[in-house]
Amino acid sequence: MKPMKILIIEDDVNECNNFRDCINKRDDFELVGITDSDVEGLKLTRLKHPDGIVLDIELNNSRSGGNTDSLEFIPNLRKMNLNFKPIIIVTTHINSDTTYQILHKEKVDLIAYKDHPKYSPDYVLNSFLRYRDNSREADVKTFKEELESEEDKISYLINYELDLIGISNKMKGRKYIFDAIMYLIQNEDSDLNVIQYLTKIHKKSETTITNGIKNAIIHAWRASSVDDLLIYYTAKINYKTGIPTPMEFIYFYVDKIKKEI
């Protein structure tokens, strides 16, 4: 089984070093990032796809421009609509009913109290393994079954790529983009123009389809970080417009996904 990828969001340098040292001594974990900022933690989650996140609630000593606590991290993570769900173990010195109720409402997997006699990095890491083995076994099996057919693989890759650059499922243009990429991958020899195909299946005008795709692209280039866009969208962009055209965007992902199938 592959090592679990772990992201640590913690402002205590000693605690970070303890986790790093512990992970370095084990072969069942891989440390993919450490930050003292909940904001940076969201970016790293999207970029590194951790299997598990160690989330410190108190970030009073953060030097990276994050919040003094990380209570908004989980609802903000949920808003990202990622195609994976990391196990989240919260670490805290605060042992209060209010904190417990907030974290319970947010459905964290485990609250590990730092002042507890059994608390240690190894305890937290072993808890990740228990949750992975007990709670995720059925999900992994289902996921593998879903990817058995080529169409499901293509569908997964399209959604994965669009999630990476922040094109939300709530945007109508995302559906047009998804269907366009799927159509072009599966129908290389078709004489039907892709926009014509979209107007046919969605029963919308070419203008509506094109504007929907444009709006989704504009949203991604405004809402996503420049770093993410430079990593995930590597095609050249017209410097006058600053964003790809609908067809440039679609064909970039057609070519990219074909290489990954």
C-alpha positions as CSV (number, residue, x, y, z in Angstrom):
1,M,0.0,0.0,0.0
2,K,1.3,3.5,-0.9
3,P,2.4,5.7,2.0
4,M,-0.2,8.2,3.2
5,K,0.5,11.7,2.1
6,I,0.3,14.1,5.1
7,L,-0.1,17.9,5.2
8,I,0.6,19.6,8.5
9,I,-1.0,23.0,9.4
10,E,0.7,24.0,12.7
11,D,2.4,27.2,14.0
12,D,4.5,25.5,16.7
13,V,8.0,24.9,15.2
14,N,8.8,22.2,17.7
15,E,5.6,20.4,17.0
16,C,6.3,20.6,13.2
17,N,9.8,19.2,13.8
18,N,8.5,16.4,15.9
19,F,6.0,15.4,13.1
20,R,8.7,15.7,10.5
21,D,11.2,13.5,12.5
22,C,8.5,11.0,13.2
23,I,7.4,10.7,9.5
24,N,11.0,10.5,8.3
25,K,11.5,7.4,10.5
26,R,8.5,5.6,9.0
27,D,7.8,4.2,5.5
28,D,4.0,4.3,5.7
29,F,3.8,8.1,5.5
30,E,5.0,10.9,3.2
31,L,5.2,14.5,4.3
32,V,3.9,16.7,1.4
33,G,3.8,20.1,3.2
34,I,4.1,22.1,6.4
35,T,2.6,25.5,6.9
36,D,1.5,27.8,9.8
37,S,-1.3,29.3,7.7
38,D,-4.8,27.9,7.2
39,V,-5.0,30.0,3.9
40,E,-1.8,28.4,2.6
41,G,-3.1,25.1,3.8
42,L,-6.0,25.3,1.4
43,K,-3.7,26.0,-1.5
44,L,-1.4,23.1,-0.5
45,T,-4.4,20.8,-0.2
46,R,-5.4,21.6,-3.8
47,L,-1.9,21.3,-5.0
48,K,-0.6,18.3,-3.1
49,H,-3.7,16.2,-2.6
50,P,-2.9,14.9,0.9
51,D,-4.6,11.8,2.2
52,G,-4.6,13.3,5.7
53,I,-4.3,16.7,7.3
54,V,-3.0,17.6,10.8
55,L,-4.9,20.8,11.6
56,D,-3.9,22.8,14.6
57,I,-6.8,25.0,15.8
58,E,-4.7,27.7,17.4
59,L,-2.5,29.5,14.9
60,N,-1.7,32.6,17.0
61,N,2.0,32.5,16.0
62,S,1.4,32.2,12.2
63,R,3.8,34.4,10.2
64,S,2.3,33.6,6.8
65,G,-0.8,35.8,6.7
66,G,-3.3,33.2,7.9
67,N,-6.0,33.5,10.6
68,T,-5.3,33.2,14.3
69,D,-7.5,30.1,14.3
70,S,-8.3,27.5,11.7
71,L,-12.0,27.0,12.4
72,E,-12.9,28.2,8.9
73,F,-10.5,25.9,7.2
74,I,-12.9,22.9,6.9
75,P,-16.0,24.8,5.5
76,N,-13.6,26.6,3.1
77,L,-12.1,23.2,2.1
78,R,-15.6,22.0,1.4
79,K,-16.4,24.9,-0.8
80,M,-13.5,23.9,-3.1
81,N,-15.5,20.9,-4.3
82,L,-12.4,18.7,-4.6
83,N,-12.6,15.2,-6.0
84,F,-10.9,13.7,-2.9
85,K,-11.6,13.9,0.8
86,P,-8.7,14.0,3.1
87,I,-8.9,12.6,6.6
88,I,-8.7,15.5,9.1
89,I,-7.3,15.2,12.6
90,V,-7.5,18.4,14.6
91,T,-4.9,19.0,17.3
92,T,-5.6,21.5,20.1
93,H,-4.8,22.5,23.7
94,I,-8.4,23.7,24.1
95,N,-10.6,21.1,25.8
96,S,-14.0,22.8,25.8
97,D,-17.6,21.9,24.9
98,T,-17.9,24.8,22.5
99,T,-14.8,23.8,20.6
100,Y,-15.9,20.2,20.5
101,Q,-19.4,21.1,19.2
102,I,-18.0,23.3,16.4
103,L,-15.6,20.6,15.3
104,H,-18.2,17.9,15.6
105,K,-20.5,19.9,13.4
106,E,-17.8,20.3,10.8
107,K,-17.4,16.4,10.9
108,V,-13.7,16.3,11.6
109,D,-12.5,12.7,11.8
110,L,-10.7,13.1,15.2
111,I,-9.9,15.7,17.8
112,A,-6.5,15.0,19.4
113,Y,-5.9,16.9,22.6
114,K,-2.2,17.9,22.9
115,D,-2.3,17.9,26.8
116,H,-3.5,14.2,26.8
117,P,-0.9,11.8,28.2
118,K,-1.1,9.6,25.1
119,Y,-0.7,12.4,22.7
120,S,2.3,12.2,20.3
121,P,3.0,12.5,16.6
122,D,3.0,8.7,16.4
123,Y,-0.5,8.6,18.0
124,V,-1.8,11.0,15.4
125,L,-0.2,9.1,12.5
126,N,-1.5,5.8,13.7
127,S,-4.9,7.3,14.0
128,F,-4.7,8.2,10.3
129,L,-4.0,4.6,9.4
130,R,-7.0,3.4,11.4
131,Y,-9.3,5.8,9.7
132,R,-7.9,4.9,6.3
133,D,-8.2,1.2,6.8
134,N,-11.6,1.1,8.6
135,S,-13.5,4.0,7.1
136,R,-12.2,4.3,3.6
137,E,-11.9,0.7,2.4
138,A,-15.4,0.7,0.9
139,D,-14.8,4.1,-0.7
140,V,-11.6,2.9,-2.4
141,K,-13.3,-0.2,-3.7
142,T,-16.2,1.8,-5.1
143,F,-13.8,4.3,-6.6
144,K,-11.8,1.6,-8.4
145,E,-15.1,0.1,-9.7
146,E,-16.2,3.4,-11.0
147,L,-13.0,3.8,-13.0
148,E,-13.2,0.4,-14.7
149,S,-14.6,1.8,-18.0
150,E,-12.6,4.2,-20.2
151,E,-15.5,6.7,-20.2
152,D,-15.4,6.9,-16.4
153,K,-11.7,7.4,-16.4
154,I,-12.1,10.3,-18.9
155,S,-14.9,11.8,-16.8
156,Y,-12.8,11.6,-13.7
157,L,-9.8,13.3,-15.3
158,I,-11.9,16.1,-16.8
159,N,-13.6,16.9,-13.5
160,Y,-10.2,16.6,-11.7
161,E,-8.5,19.1,-14.0
162,L,-11.4,21.6,-13.8
163,D,-11.4,21.4,-10.0
164,L,-7.7,22.2,-10.0
165,I,-8.2,25.6,-11.6
166,G,-11.4,26.4,-9.7
167,I,-14.1,26.0,-12.2
168,S,-17.0,25.1,-9.9
169,N,-19.7,22.6,-10.6
170,K,-22.2,25.4,-10.0
171,M,-21.2,27.1,-13.2
172,K,-23.3,26.3,-16.3
173,G,-20.2,26.8,-18.4
174,R,-18.5,23.9,-16.7
175,K,-21.1,21.4,-18.1
176,Y,-20.5,22.8,-21.6
177,I,-16.7,22.5,-21.2
178,F,-17.0,18.9,-19.8
179,D,-19.3,17.8,-22.6
180,A,-17.0,19.4,-25.2
181,I,-13.9,17.7,-24.0
182,M,-15.6,14.3,-23.7
183,Y,-17.1,14.6,-27.1
184,L,-13.8,15.6,-28.8
185,I,-11.9,12.7,-27.1
186,Q,-14.5,10.1,-28.0
187,N,-15.3,11.4,-31.5
188,E,-12.1,12.3,-33.2
189,D,-13.4,11.6,-36.7
190,S,-16.8,13.3,-36.3
191,D,-17.7,16.0,-38.9
192,L,-19.9,17.8,-36.4
193,N,-18.4,21.0,-35.0
194,V,-18.1,20.8,-31.2
195,I,-20.2,24.0,-30.6
196,Q,-22.9,22.6,-32.9
197,Y,-22.8,19.4,-30.9
198,L,-23.3,21.4,-27.6
199,T,-26.1,23.4,-29.1
200,K,-27.8,20.2,-30.1
201,I,-27.6,18.3,-26.8
202,H,-28.2,21.4,-24.6
203,K,-30.8,23.0,-26.9
204,K,-29.1,26.4,-26.4
205,S,-27.8,29.0,-29.0
206,E,-24.2,29.1,-30.0
207,T,-23.9,32.5,-28.3
208,T,-25.2,31.1,-25.0
209,I,-22.9,28.1,-25.2
210,T,-19.8,30.2,-26.0
211,N,-20.6,32.8,-23.4
212,G,-21.1,30.2,-20.8
213,I,-17.7,28.7,-21.5
214,K,-16.1,32.2,-21.6
215,N,-17.6,33.1,-18.2
216,A,-16.3,29.9,-16.6
217,I,-12.8,30.6,-17.9
218,I,-12.9,34.2,-16.8
219,H,-14.0,33.1,-13.4
220,A,-11.1,30.6,-13.1
221,W,-8.5,33.3,-14.1
222,R,-10.0,35.8,-11.6
223,A,-10.6,33.4,-8.7
224,S,-7.7,31.0,-8.8
225,S,-4.1,31.8,-7.8
226,V,-1.6,32.6,-10.5
227,D,0.6,29.9,-9.1
228,D,-2.1,27.2,-9.6
229,L,-2.8,28.4,-13.2
230,L,0.8,28.4,-14.2
231,I,1.1,24.8,-12.9
232,Y,-2.1,23.4,-14.3
233,Y,-2.6,25.4,-17.5
234,T,0.7,25.4,-19.4
235,A,-0.4,26.5,-22.9
236,K,0.5,29.9,-24.2
237,I,-2.0,32.7,-23.7
238,N,-2.5,35.8,-25.8
239,Y,-0.9,38.6,-23.7
240,K,-3.5,41.1,-24.9
241,T,-6.4,39.1,-23.4
242,G,-4.7,37.4,-20.6
243,I,-7.0,34.3,-20.9
244,P,-7.4,31.5,-23.4
245,T,-10.2,31.4,-25.9
246,P,-12.9,28.8,-25.4
247,M,-11.5,26.6,-28.1
248,E,-7.9,27.0,-26.9
249,F,-9.0,26.1,-23.5
250,I,-11.0,23.0,-24.6
251,Y,-8.4,21.6,-26.9
252,F,-5.6,22.1,-24.3
253,Y,-7.5,19.7,-22.0
254,V,-8.4,17.3,-24.8
255,D,-4.7,16.9,-25.6
256,K,-3.7,16.8,-21.9
257,I,-6.3,14.1,-20.9
258,K,-5.6,12.0,-24.0
259,K,-2.0,11.7,-22.7
260,E,-3.2,10.6,-19.3
261,I,-5.7,7.9,-20.4
